[in-house]
Amino acid sequence: MYVSAFSQTVKTIDSLIYRIDHTKFSDSITILDSTNRTRTLVQITGYLSGDTLMKSVASFKQSSRIRLTYYDNDRPVYVKEFDSTTNEIFSEVYGSGYTIYKSQVIKPLDADEKKEPYRLLENADYSTPVGFAVVDRKAKKYHFKVKLIKALHLPAGCGYFAFGHLQKFEVLTTDYPNYNKKYVLIIQPCPEFLGDKFFQDGKIYEVDVATNSGVTFGYVINNDYKAENLPTFWSRNIIKAN
């Protein structure tokens, strides 16, 4: 058992845990993901107040292990792993980032967690995939068959900034109800992954689109067609049909 001198911080986290446990959650969402290091498939249920993730419960495939995580501003500050059948505690860690205030790691999934308990906080951080799932669930989704009017030069590749590529297409068919425009604008996130010659004048594309990007961060986008006031969608999957 390791206990630091930051007892007030542990008390603060305990107070946060108490408040979260007495919160009436506005929503919950269940996803499948994997732990960061072992790639073990887990089912995670995130409990939210508005769009803020308050806690998550992870169940491991073919295991009675449960991982309970509490968050403060989308960062895990407390993780407890236990056996759902016997209630045996496997691990318990208080901390923030690399700073650990109190820890007890007895039967870790990852051996490095015993030597460096902050790794359990990292491995229990499901805020990003849960956040993506929340954003994605808010999106309405449609399918378009379209013809590219004019292929625009690709933006810089995604790196420190994420770039989206907005282009104008002629609508051939769509399952969007009563779509009454001849054209549509579609944003392709990080288009460089499709290759330099993927977008070509007059080519036909089958595109699954959504009304949002499906991620929690923003993209840098140049819109050459702003004056045309056309409906705009985000590409989720695109195939060149000819």
C-alpha positions as CSV (number, residue, x, y, z in Angstrom):
1,M,0.0,0.0,0.0
2,Y,1.3,3.4,-0.9
3,V,-0.2,6.6,0.6
4,S,1.1,10.0,-0.2
5,A,0.9,13.1,2.0
6,F,-1.9,14.5,-0.2
7,S,-4.7,13.3,2.1
8,Q,-6.8,16.4,1.4
9,T,-6.7,15.4,-2.3
10,V,-7.9,11.9,-1.5
11,K,-10.7,13.5,0.6
12,T,-11.6,15.7,-2.3
13,I,-11.8,12.8,-4.6
14,D,-13.9,10.8,-2.1
15,S,-16.3,13.8,-1.9
16,L,-16.5,13.8,-5.7
17,I,-17.2,10.1,-5.7
18,Y,-20.0,10.7,-3.2
19,R,-21.5,13.5,-5.3
20,I,-21.4,11.4,-8.4
21,D,-23.0,8.4,-6.7
22,H,-25.8,10.7,-5.7
23,T,-26.2,12.3,-9.1
24,K,-29.3,11.6,-11.2
25,F,-27.6,10.8,-14.6
26,S,-29.3,12.3,-17.6
27,D,-28.0,9.6,-20.0
28,S,-25.9,6.5,-20.3
29,I,-24.2,4.9,-23.3
30,T,-22.7,1.5,-23.7
31,I,-19.8,0.8,-26.1
32,L,-17.3,-1.9,-26.8
33,D,-13.6,-0.9,-26.5
34,S,-10.3,-2.3,-25.4
35,T,-7.9,-1.5,-22.7
36,N,-5.1,0.7,-23.8
37,R,-2.2,-1.8,-23.3
38,T,-3.6,-5.3,-23.2
39,R,-6.2,-4.8,-26.0
40,T,-8.6,-6.9,-24.0
41,L,-12.2,-6.3,-25.2
42,V,-14.4,-4.7,-22.7
43,Q,-18.0,-3.5,-22.6
44,I,-18.1,0.0,-21.1
45,T,-21.2,1.9,-19.9
46,G,-20.6,5.6,-19.4
47,Y,-22.9,7.6,-17.2
48,L,-23.4,11.2,-18.1
49,S,-24.7,14.5,-16.8
50,G,-25.6,16.4,-19.9
51,D,-22.6,15.6,-22.1
52,T,-20.2,15.3,-19.2
53,L,-18.9,11.8,-18.4
54,M,-19.2,11.2,-14.6
55,K,-18.3,7.6,-14.2
56,S,-17.9,4.4,-16.3
57,V,-18.4,0.7,-15.5
58,A,-16.3,-1.7,-17.6
59,S,-17.0,-5.4,-17.9
60,F,-14.3,-7.7,-19.2
61,K,-15.1,-10.5,-21.6
62,Q,-15.4,-14.0,-20.0
63,S,-14.3,-12.5,-16.6
64,S,-16.0,-11.4,-13.4
65,R,-13.6,-8.4,-13.2
66,I,-15.3,-5.0,-13.1
67,R,-13.5,-1.7,-13.5
68,L,-15.2,1.3,-12.0
69,T,-13.9,4.7,-13.0
70,Y,-14.9,8.2,-11.7
71,Y,-14.0,11.3,-13.8
72,D,-13.4,15.0,-13.0
73,N,-13.6,17.2,-16.2
74,D,-13.3,14.1,-18.3
75,R,-10.1,12.9,-16.6
76,P,-10.1,9.7,-14.5
77,V,-9.3,10.5,-10.8
78,Y,-10.4,7.2,-9.2
79,V,-10.3,3.6,-10.4
80,K,-11.4,0.5,-8.6
81,E,-11.2,-3.0,-10.0
82,F,-13.0,-5.8,-8.2
83,D,-14.5,-9.3,-8.6
84,S,-18.3,-8.9,-9.2
85,T,-18.9,-12.3,-7.7
86,T,-16.8,-12.2,-4.5
87,N,-16.3,-8.4,-4.2
88,E,-12.5,-9.1,-3.9
89,I,-10.7,-5.8,-4.6
90,F,-8.0,-6.2,-7.3
91,S,-6.9,-2.5,-7.5
92,E,-7.7,0.9,-6.2
93,V,-6.0,4.1,-7.4
94,Y,-6.5,7.8,-6.6
95,G,-4.7,10.3,-8.7
96,S,-4.6,12.7,-11.6
97,G,-2.4,12.1,-14.7
98,Y,1.0,10.9,-13.5
99,T,0.4,12.0,-9.9
100,I,-0.8,9.3,-7.6
101,Y,-2.3,10.2,-4.2
102,K,-3.1,6.7,-3.0
103,S,-2.9,3.3,-4.5
104,Q,-3.4,-0.4,-3.9
105,V,-2.7,-2.7,-6.9
106,I,-3.0,-6.4,-6.0
107,K,-4.0,-8.3,-9.1
108,P,-3.6,-6.0,-12.1
109,L,-4.4,-6.9,-15.7
110,D,-1.2,-5.2,-16.7
111,A,1.9,-6.0,-14.7
112,D,3.2,-2.4,-15.2
113,E,0.3,-1.1,-13.3
114,K,1.7,-2.6,-10.1
115,K,5.0,-0.7,-10.6
116,E,3.4,2.5,-11.9
117,P,-0.2,2.8,-10.7
118,Y,-0.8,5.9,-12.9
119,R,-1.0,3.4,-15.8
120,L,-4.3,2.1,-14.4
121,L,-5.7,5.7,-14.7
122,E,-4.6,5.7,-18.3
123,N,-6.0,2.3,-19.1
124,A,-9.3,3.2,-17.4
125,D,-9.7,6.4,-19.4
126,Y,-12.7,5.8,-21.6
127,S,-13.6,9.5,-21.9
128,T,-12.6,9.8,-25.6
129,P,-14.4,6.7,-27.0
130,V,-17.5,7.5,-24.9
131,G,-17.4,11.1,-26.0
132,F,-17.2,10.0,-29.7
133,A,-20.2,7.6,-29.2
134,V,-22.2,10.4,-27.6
135,V,-21.5,12.8,-30.6
136,D,-22.1,10.0,-33.1
137,R,-25.5,9.1,-31.5
138,K,-26.7,12.7,-32.0
139,A,-26.0,12.6,-35.7
140,K,-28.7,11.8,-38.3
141,K,-27.3,9.5,-41.1
142,Y,-28.0,9.2,-44.8
143,H,-26.7,7.7,-48.0
144,F,-25.9,9.7,-51.1
145,K,-24.8,8.6,-54.6
146,V,-23.1,11.7,-56.0
147,K,-20.9,13.0,-58.8
148,L,-18.0,15.3,-58.0
149,I,-18.3,18.6,-59.7
150,K,-14.7,19.8,-59.4
151,A,-11.9,18.2,-57.4
152,L,-10.3,20.8,-55.1
153,H,-6.7,20.7,-54.0
154,L,-6.3,18.7,-50.9
155,P,-5.6,20.6,-47.6
156,A,-2.5,19.9,-45.5
157,G,-2.4,16.5,-43.9
158,C,-3.9,16.0,-40.4
159,G,-1.4,16.3,-37.6
160,Y,-1.3,19.0,-35.0
161,F,-4.5,20.3,-36.7
162,A,-7.2,18.2,-38.2
163,F,-8.3,19.2,-41.7
164,G,-11.6,18.6,-43.4
165,H,-12.0,18.8,-47.2
166,L,-15.3,20.3,-48.3
167,Q,-16.4,19.7,-51.9
168,K,-19.5,20.2,-54.0
169,F,-21.3,17.1,-55.5
170,E,-24.3,16.6,-57.8
171,V,-26.9,14.5,-56.1
172,L,-27.8,11.4,-58.2
173,T,-29.8,9.5,-55.5
174,T,-30.3,9.7,-51.8
175,D,-32.4,8.3,-49.0
176,Y,-32.6,11.7,-47.3
177,P,-36.4,12.3,-47.1
178,N,-37.6,14.8,-49.8
179,Y,-34.1,16.1,-50.6
180,N,-34.9,19.0,-53.1
181,K,-31.5,20.3,-53.9
182,K,-29.5,19.5,-57.1
183,Y,-26.2,19.7,-55.1
184,V,-24.8,18.8,-51.7
185,L,-21.6,19.7,-49.8
186,I,-19.7,16.9,-48.2
187,I,-16.8,17.2,-45.8
188,Q,-14.1,14.4,-45.9
189,P,-12.1,14.3,-42.7
190,C,-8.3,13.9,-43.3
191,P,-8.7,13.3,-47.0
192,E,-5.0,12.4,-47.5
193,F,-5.7,8.9,-46.2
194,L,-7.7,8.2,-49.4
195,G,-4.8,9.1,-51.7
196,D,-4.0,12.0,-54.0
197,K,-6.1,10.7,-56.9
198,F,-9.1,9.5,-55.0
199,F,-11.2,12.7,-55.8
200,Q,-11.5,13.4,-59.5
201,D,-13.8,15.6,-61.6
202,G,-16.9,13.8,-62.8
203,K,-16.4,10.6,-60.8
204,I,-19.3,8.9,-59.0
205,Y,-19.1,8.2,-55.3
206,E,-21.3,6.3,-52.8
207,V,-21.1,8.1,-49.5
208,D,-22.5,7.4,-46.1
209,V,-22.9,10.8,-44.4
210,A,-23.9,12.2,-41.0
211,T,-25.0,15.5,-39.7
212,N,-21.9,15.8,-37.5
213,S,-18.3,14.8,-37.6
214,G,-18.6,12.0,-35.0
215,V,-15.7,13.3,-33.0
216,T,-15.3,15.7,-30.1
217,F,-12.7,17.9,-31.6
218,G,-13.0,20.5,-34.5
219,Y,-11.6,20.5,-38.0
220,V,-10.1,23.3,-40.1
221,I,-12.3,23.6,-43.2
222,N,-12.2,26.0,-46.2
223,N,-15.7,26.5,-47.8
224,D,-15.5,27.8,-51.3
225,Y,-19.3,27.4,-51.7
226,K,-20.5,29.3,-48.7
227,A,-22.6,31.7,-50.8
228,E,-24.6,28.9,-52.3
229,N,-26.2,27.9,-48.9
230,L,-26.2,24.2,-49.6
231,P,-26.9,21.4,-47.1
232,T,-23.6,20.2,-45.6
233,F,-22.8,16.7,-44.4
234,W,-19.8,14.8,-43.0
235,S,-18.5,11.7,-44.8
236,R,-18.4,8.6,-42.6
237,N,-17.6,6.2,-45.4
238,I,-17.0,6.9,-49.1
239,I,-16.4,4.5,-52.1
240,K,-15.5,5.5,-55.7
241,A,-18.1,3.9,-57.9
242,N,-16.4,4.4,-61.3
